[in-house]
Amino acid sequence: MSNPTAKHPNADVRMRGFAGRISVEQSLQWLDAELDGLGLLASEFVSLDNAAGRVLAADVVSAANVPNFRRAMMDGFALRAADIADASPNTPKSLGVLGDCFPGQAFAGEVSAGQAVRIMTGAPLPKGVDSVLPFEQTESNGNEVRALMSLPTGKNLGSIGEDIACGDRVLSAGRVLRPQDIGVLSSIGQSQVTVVRRPRVRIIVTGDELLPAGAQPIGSKIVDANGPMLTALVERDGGLPNHPGIMPDNRDAILAALEDDADILLTSGGSSVGQEDHVPTLLDEHGKLAVHGVAMRPAGPIGMGTFKGRLVILLPGNPVACLWGYDLLAGRAIRRLGGRKADWPYRKVTAVLGREIKSPVGRYDYIRVQLVNGKVEPVAQSGASVLSSTTRAEGFIVVPTEVAGFGEGTEVEVFLYDSV
């Protein structure tokens, strides 16, 4: 991969990548190579109460049978199928009832020929029986029951290990645990599980023009949207966000923030070529600025590098560009470090474009869209600061680097913001 940020004498590092931006494909290659070198984060134990949504770090093999006893699968009478082989409503078979059997309680005696035990669903089968005849197929009178039909041996009972057998691999490493998985883990006697540690992500939002979340816009100041948005995105992708507040456009303050003991550092703002854009320079001086300037819209000023062995991703300050840059690169890194799939966590649908979309060959474009009467209609193709375009949109499409847009009627893939 050519390196547009390679050093040249007397050149401002902030301009090097902008002279000839690398492609999205090249930037992804660099990122994936870095992530391959880092590998997965270490594993940790968590209780089942905190395991939903976490990524399994190792296969789970059951050390128990579920169930570990034969049990009734119907309310009825536990008996021997041979004793009622010819039973019918016209020729019922009478059996003596020895007693009752309830869930969690073993029946004390043993059932012999011509006998039955009244049993409830889930109760352990008494010794000597091989089937359960449902109540509705019987007539009961005190200590006697009349069977009104026959049934095959083994009917209406659950066998040992029917759900899970001892030694079964129940869940595989890399699985994102669902609520039902937690139930299965509990059923085999596990109180905790080994999962991949969640990536720690330091969010560094810079800008003297920014007000903290919750403030009211006033004068020439704007309220920070990126900090809360990035925090939510990091949590969505399985990371542990740390956003202590807005950083001033000050070299020393930003450098101190880069020292944070995190797995990934995300900066927002200060990534371009302005006088107050300190992050690329700091990374070049104290770490490695590997990528700066990518041929895409929005988020062209995005950058990537490393600082003391930790991955740093430089996101633009404009909110739409910040969102797109996060989704394209930062989210991918967080998901992979935490053992999740690299792919976008969005549902995909296929639909037809309602009107033409133009894009120059050589640029990767992010287009916010709506679905109107089953057709894809662009909401915005530009406007990196208009974040409301993403809330009005149902999703987005991408125009690949090698494509000069899409004509009206073209079938395209839409990535939906809503997961459900």
C-alpha positions as CSV (number, residue, x, y, z in Angstrom):
1,M,0.0,0.0,0.0
2,S,1.4,3.4,-0.9
3,N,1.8,5.7,2.1
4,P,0.6,9.2,1.4
5,T,1.7,10.2,5.0
6,A,5.4,9.3,4.3
7,K,7.5,12.1,5.6
8,H,8.8,14.8,3.2
9,P,11.2,17.6,4.2
10,N,9.5,20.9,5.1
11,A,6.0,19.5,4.7
12,D,3.2,19.9,7.2
13,V,2.1,16.4,8.2
14,R,-1.5,17.5,8.1
15,M,-1.2,18.1,4.3
16,R,0.7,15.0,3.3
17,G,-2.3,12.7,3.1
18,F,-4.4,15.3,1.4
19,A,-2.2,15.6,-1.6
20,G,-3.1,12.0,-2.7
21,R,-5.7,10.4,-0.5
22,I,-5.7,6.6,-0.1
23,S,-8.7,4.5,-0.9
24,V,-11.2,3.1,1.6
25,E,-9.9,-0.4,0.6
26,Q,-6.3,0.5,1.4
27,S,-7.3,2.0,4.8
28,L,-9.3,-1.2,5.7
29,Q,-6.2,-3.3,4.7
30,W,-4.0,-1.3,7.1
31,L,-6.6,-1.5,9.9
32,D,-7.1,-5.2,9.5
33,A,-3.4,-5.9,9.4
34,E,-3.0,-3.9,12.7
35,L,-5.9,-5.8,14.3
36,D,-4.4,-9.2,13.1
37,G,-1.3,-8.2,15.0
38,L,-3.2,-7.2,18.1
39,G,-5.4,-10.3,18.2
40,L,-8.3,-10.8,20.6
41,L,-8.3,-9.2,24.0
42,A,-7.7,-11.4,27.0
43,S,-10.6,-13.4,28.5
44,E,-12.3,-12.9,31.8
45,F,-15.0,-14.6,34.0
46,V,-18.4,-13.0,34.4
47,S,-21.5,-14.2,36.3
48,L,-24.4,-15.4,34.2
49,D,-26.3,-12.3,35.4
50,N,-23.8,-10.2,33.4
51,A,-23.1,-12.5,30.5
52,A,-25.9,-11.6,28.0
53,G,-24.5,-9.9,25.0
54,R,-20.9,-10.9,25.8
55,V,-18.7,-12.9,23.5
56,L,-17.7,-16.4,24.5
57,A,-13.9,-16.8,24.8
58,A,-13.9,-20.6,24.8
59,D,-16.2,-23.5,23.9
60,V,-18.7,-24.6,26.6
61,V,-18.8,-28.4,27.1
62,S,-21.5,-29.8,29.4
63,A,-20.4,-31.7,32.5
64,A,-23.9,-32.9,33.2
65,N,-26.9,-34.6,31.5
66,V,-30.0,-32.4,31.1
67,P,-32.2,-33.9,32.4
68,N,-30.2,-36.3,34.6
69,F,-33.3,-38.5,35.3
70,R,-36.2,-40.0,33.3
71,R,-39.2,-37.8,33.7
72,A,-42.9,-37.5,32.8
73,M,-43.7,-35.2,29.9
74,M,-47.5,-35.2,30.5
75,D,-49.8,-35.2,33.5
76,G,-51.2,-38.7,33.7
77,F,-50.4,-42.2,35.0
78,A,-47.0,-43.8,34.9
79,L,-47.4,-47.5,34.1
80,R,-46.2,-50.4,32.0
81,A,-47.3,-50.2,28.4
82,A,-47.7,-53.9,28.2
83,D,-50.4,-53.8,30.9
84,I,-52.7,-51.8,28.7
85,A,-51.8,-53.3,25.3
86,D,-55.4,-54.0,24.3
87,A,-57.1,-51.1,26.1
88,S,-59.9,-49.1,24.4
89,P,-63.0,-47.2,25.4
90,N,-65.0,-50.4,24.9
91,T,-62.4,-52.7,26.6
92,P,-60.7,-50.6,29.3
93,K,-57.9,-52.0,31.4
94,S,-58.0,-51.5,35.2
95,L,-54.8,-50.8,37.2
96,G,-54.3,-50.2,40.9
97,V,-53.0,-46.7,41.8
98,L,-50.1,-46.8,44.3
99,G,-49.9,-43.1,44.9
100,D,-48.8,-39.8,43.6
101,C,-45.5,-38.5,42.1
102,F,-44.6,-34.8,41.9
103,P,-41.7,-32.8,40.4
104,G,-38.6,-32.9,42.5
105,Q,-39.8,-35.9,44.5
106,A,-38.8,-39.4,43.8
107,F,-41.4,-42.1,44.3
108,A,-40.5,-44.4,47.1
109,G,-41.8,-47.7,45.8
110,E,-41.5,-49.8,42.7
111,V,-44.3,-50.3,40.2
112,S,-45.2,-53.9,39.4
113,A,-47.5,-55.4,36.7
114,G,-51.1,-54.2,37.0
115,Q,-50.1,-51.0,38.9
116,A,-49.8,-47.3,38.1
117,V,-48.7,-44.1,39.8
118,R,-50.5,-40.7,39.3
119,I,-47.7,-38.4,38.0
120,M,-47.3,-34.8,37.1
121,T,-45.3,-33.2,34.3
122,G,-41.6,-33.1,35.1
123,A,-41.7,-35.6,37.9
124,P,-39.2,-38.4,37.9
125,L,-40.5,-41.8,36.7
126,P,-41.0,-44.4,39.4
127,K,-39.1,-47.7,39.1
128,G,-40.7,-50.3,37.0
129,V,-42.7,-48.0,34.5
130,D,-41.9,-47.3,30.9
131,S,-44.7,-44.9,29.7
132,V,-47.1,-42.2,30.8
133,L,-50.8,-42.3,29.9
134,P,-52.4,-38.8,29.9
135,F,-55.3,-38.2,32.3
136,E,-57.7,-37.5,29.5
137,Q,-57.3,-41.1,28.3
138,T,-58.3,-42.6,31.6
139,E,-61.2,-42.9,34.1
140,S,-60.1,-42.7,37.7
141,N,-62.0,-44.0,40.7
142,G,-60.1,-43.7,44.0
143,N,-57.3,-46.2,44.1
144,E,-58.2,-47.6,40.6
145,V,-57.6,-46.2,37.1
146,R,-59.1,-47.5,33.9
147,A,-57.0,-47.0,30.8
148,L,-59.2,-46.2,27.7
149,M,-56.4,-46.7,25.1
150,S,-53.1,-48.4,24.6
151,L,-49.8,-46.7,23.9
152,P,-46.3,-47.7,22.8
153,T,-43.4,-48.2,25.3
154,G,-41.6,-44.9,26.0
155,K,-44.5,-42.7,25.2
156,N,-44.7,-39.3,27.0
157,L,-41.5,-39.6,28.9
158,G,-38.2,-37.7,28.7
159,S,-34.9,-39.7,28.7
160,I,-31.6,-38.9,30.5
161,G,-29.6,-36.4,28.4
162,E,-32.5,-35.7,26.1
163,D,-31.9,-32.0,26.1
164,I,-28.1,-32.0,26.6
165,A,-25.8,-35.0,27.1
166,C,-22.7,-34.9,29.3
167,G,-19.7,-34.1,27.0
168,D,-21.8,-32.2,24.4
169,R,-20.3,-28.9,23.1
170,V,-23.2,-26.6,24.1
171,L,-21.9,-23.3,22.8
172,S,-18.9,-22.4,20.6
173,A,-16.2,-19.7,21.2
174,G,-17.0,-16.4,19.4
175,R,-20.7,-16.6,20.1
176,V,-22.5,-13.5,21.3
177,L,-24.6,-14.8,24.1
178,R,-28.3,-14.5,23.8
179,P,-30.9,-14.7,26.7
180,Q,-31.7,-18.3,25.9
181,D,-28.0,-19.2,26.0
182,I,-27.9,-17.9,29.5
183,G,-30.7,-20.3,30.4
184,V,-28.8,-23.2,28.8
185,L,-25.6,-22.4,30.7
186,S,-27.6,-22.3,34.0
187,S,-29.2,-25.6,33.2
188,I,-25.8,-27.4,33.0
189,G,-24.8,-26.0,36.3
190,Q,-22.6,-23.0,35.3
191,S,-22.8,-19.9,37.5
192,Q,-20.2,-18.0,35.4
193,V,-18.7,-18.1,31.9
194,T,-15.4,-17.2,30.2
195,V,-15.9,-14.2,27.8
196,V,-13.6,-11.9,25.8
197,R,-12.8,-8.7,27.7
198,R,-14.7,-5.7,26.4
199,P,-12.4,-3.2,24.6
200,R,-11.7,0.0,26.7
201,V,-12.2,3.0,24.4
202,R,-11.1,6.5,25.3
203,I,-13.2,9.1,23.5
204,I,-11.3,12.4,23.0
205,V,-13.6,15.2,21.7
206,T,-11.8,18.4,21.0
207,G,-13.0,21.9,20.2
208,D,-13.0,25.3,22.0
209,E,-16.4,26.0,20.3
210,L,-18.1,23.1,22.0
211,L,-20.5,23.1,25.0
212,P,-21.1,20.0,27.0
213,A,-24.0,17.7,26.5
214,G,-27.2,19.1,28.1
215,A,-26.2,22.8,27.6
216,Q,-28.2,25.2,25.4
217,P,-26.6,26.5,22.2
218,I,-25.6,30.1,22.7
219,G,-23.8,32.7,20.5
220,S,-21.1,31.0,18.4
221,K,-21.0,28.0,20.6
222,I,-22.5,24.6,19.7
223,V,-23.4,21.7,21.9
224,D,-21.3,18.5,21.6
225,A,-23.2,15.8,19.7
226,N,-20.2,13.5,18.9
227,G,-19.3,12.6,22.5
228,P,-22.8,11.2,23.4
229,M,-23.1,9.6,19.9
230,L,-19.7,7.9,20.1
231,T,-20.4,6.7,23.6
232,A,-23.6,5.0,22.4
233,L,-21.9,3.6,19.3
234,V,-19.0,2.1,21.4
235,E,-21.5,0.5,23.8
236,R,-23.5,-0.9,20.8
237,D,-20.3,-2.6,19.5
238,G,-19.4,-4.2,22.8
239,G,-16.8,-1.6,24.0
240,L,-16.4,0.2,27.3
241,P,-16.5,3.9,26.5
242,N,-14.7,6.6,28.6
243,H,-15.7,10.1,27.7
244,P,-14.8,12.4,30.6
245,G,-15.6,15.6,28.8
246,I,-14.6,18.0,26.0
247,M,-10.9,18.7,25.5
248,P,-9.7,22.2,24.6
249,D,-7.8,22.8,21.4
250,N,-4.6,22.6,23.3
251,R,-1.6,20.4,22.3
252,D,-0.5,19.5,25.9
253,A,-4.1,18.6,27.0
254,I,-4.7,16.4,24.0
255,L,-1.3,14.7,24.4
256,A,-2.1,13.9,28.0
257,A,-5.4,12.4,26.9
258,L,-3.7,10.2,24.4
259,E,-1.8,8.7,27.4
260,D,-5.0,7.1,28.6
261,D,-4.7,3.4,29.4
262,A,-7.3,2.3,26.8
263,D,-7.3,-0.4,24.1
264,I,-8.4,2.1,21.4
265,L,-8.2,5.9,21.3
266,L,-10.9,7.7,19.4
267,T,-10.4,11.4,18.7
268,S,-13.2,13.6,17.3
269,G,-12.3,17.0,15.9
270,G,-8.8,18.4,15.3
271,S,-8.1,15.8,12.6
272,S,-8.0,18.0,9.5
273,V,-5.5,20.7,8.3
274,G,-6.6,23.8,10.2
275,Q,-4.4,25.8,12.6
276,E,-6.1,24.2,15.6
277,D,-6.0,20.6,14.2
278,H,-3.3,19.3,16.5
279,V,-4.1,15.5,16.6
280,P,-2.3,14.5,13.4
281,T,0.8,16.4,14.3
282,L,0.9,15.0,17.8
283,L,0.4,11.5,16.5
284,D,3.2,12.0,14.0
285,E,5.6,13.3,16.6
286,H,4.8,10.9,19.5
287,G,3.5,7.8,17.7
288,K,2.7,6.8,14.2
289,L,0.4,8.5,11.8
290,A,-0.2,5.7,9.2
291,V,-3.2,7.0,7.4
292,H,-4.4,10.6,7.0
293,G,-6.9,11.5,4.3
294,V,-9.1,8.9,2.7
295,A,-10.9,9.1,-0.7
296,M,-14.5,9.1,0.7
297,R,-17.3,11.5,1.4
298,P,-18.0,12.4,4.1
299,A,-15.1,11.9,6.6
300,G,-12.3,12.4,4.1
301,P,-10.0,13.9,6.8
302,I,-10.1,10.7,8.8
303,G,-6.8,9.3,10.1
304,M,-5.4,6.2,11.8
305,G,-2.2,5.3,13.6
306,T,-0.7,4.0,16.8
307,F,0.4,5.6,20.1
308,K,2.5,3.5,22.4
309,G,1.1,0.3,20.9
310,R,-2.5,1.4,21.0
311,L,-4.7,1.9,18.0
312,V,-5.7,5.6,17.4
313,I,-8.5,6.6,15.0
314,L,-8.9,10.3,14.1
315,L,-12.6,11.1,13.4
316,P,-13.7,14.4,11.9
317,G,-15.6,16.9,14.0
318,N,-18.6,17.2,11.7
319,P,-21.2,14.9,13.2
320,V,-22.2,13.0,10.0
321,A,-18.6,12.5,9.1
322,C,-17.9,11.4,12.6
323,L,-20.7,8.8,12.5
324,W,-19.6,7.5,9.1
325,G,-16.0,7.4,10.0
326,Y,-16.8,5.5,13.2
327,D,-19.0,3.0,11.3
328,L,-16.4,2.4,8.6
329,L,-13.3,2.0,10.7
330,A,-13.6,2.5,14.5
331,G,-16.6,0.3,15.0
332,R,-14.9,-2.4,13.0
333,A,-11.8,-2.2,15.2
334,I,-13.8,-2.3,18.4
335,R,-15.9,-5.3,17.3
336,R,-12.9,-7.3,16.1
337,L,-10.8,-6.7,19.3
338,G,-13.8,-7.8,21.3
339,G,-14.3,-11.0,19.4
340,R,-17.3,-9.9,17.3
341,K,-17.8,-10.0,13.5
342,A,-16.2,-7.1,11.7
343,D,-19.3,-6.5,9.5
344,W,-21.6,-3.6,10.1
345,P,-24.3,-4.4,12.7
346,Y,-27.1,-3.3,10.3
347,R,-29.9,-5.3,8.7
348,K,-29.7,-5.3,4.9
349,V,-32.6,-5.0,2.4
350,T,-32.5,-4.8,-1.4
351,A,-34.6,-2.1,-3.2
352,V,-34.7,-0.1,-6.4
353,L,-33.5,3.5,-6.6
354,G,-36.2,6.0,-7.2
355,R,-33.7,8.5,-8.8
356,E,-30.2,8.7,-10.0
357,I,-27.2,9.1,-7.6
358,K,-24.0,10.5,-9.0
359,S,-20.5,9.9,-7.6
360,P,-17.1,10.3,-9.1
361,V,-15.0,7.2,-9.8
362,G,-12.3,7.0,-7.2
363,R,-14.4,8.2,-4.2
364,Y,-16.4,6.0,-1.7
365,D,-19.7,7.8,-0.9
366,Y,-22.1,7.4,2.0
367,I,-25.7,8.3,1.0
368,R,-28.4,8.6,3.6
369,V,-31.7,7.3,2.2
370,Q,-35.4,6.7,2.9
371,L,-37.6,3.9,1.5
372,V,-40.6,5.6,-0.1
373,N,-43.3,3.3,-1.6
374,G,-40.7,0.5,-1.8
375,K,-38.1,2.7,-3.6
376,V,-34.9,4.1,-2.3
377,E,-34.8,7.9,-2.2
378,P,-31.7,9.8,-1.1
379,V,-32.1,12.1,1.9
380,A,-28.7,13.6,1.6
381,Q,-25.5,13.1,-0.4
382,S,-23.5,15.9,1.2
383,G,-23.8,18.0,4.4
384,A,-21.3,16.5,6.8
385,S,-22.6,18.7,9.6
386,V,-26.3,18.0,9.2
387,L,-26.8,15.2,11.7
388,S,-30.5,15.3,11.5
389,S,-30.2,13.8,8.0
390,T,-29.3,10.5,9.7
391,T,-32.4,10.7,11.9
392,R,-34.7,11.4,9.0
393,A,-33.1,8.6,7.0
394,E,-34.0,4.9,7.4
395,G,-30.6,3.8,6.4
396,F,-27.8,4.3,4.0
397,I,-26.2,3.0,0.8
398,V,-22.6,3.2,-0.3
399,V,-21.3,3.9,-3.7
400,P,-18.0,1.9,-4.1
401,T,-14.8,3.5,-5.2
402,E,-14.9,2.0,-8.7
403,V,-18.5,3.0,-9.5
404,A,-19.7,6.3,-11.0
405,G,-23.0,6.4,-9.1
406,F,-26.2,4.4,-9.8
407,G,-28.9,5.1,-12.3
408,E,-32.6,5.3,-11.5
409,G,-34.1,1.8,-11.3
410,T,-30.8,0.2,-10.1
411,E,-31.2,-2.4,-7.5
412,V,-29.1,-1.4,-4.4
413,E,-28.3,-2.8,-1.0
414,V,-29.7,-0.6,1.9
415,F,-28.2,-0.8,5.4
416,L,-31.0,0.0,7.9
417,Y,-30.1,2.0,11.0
418,D,-32.8,0.2,13.0
419,S,-31.6,-3.3,14.1
420,V,-35.2,-4.6,14.3
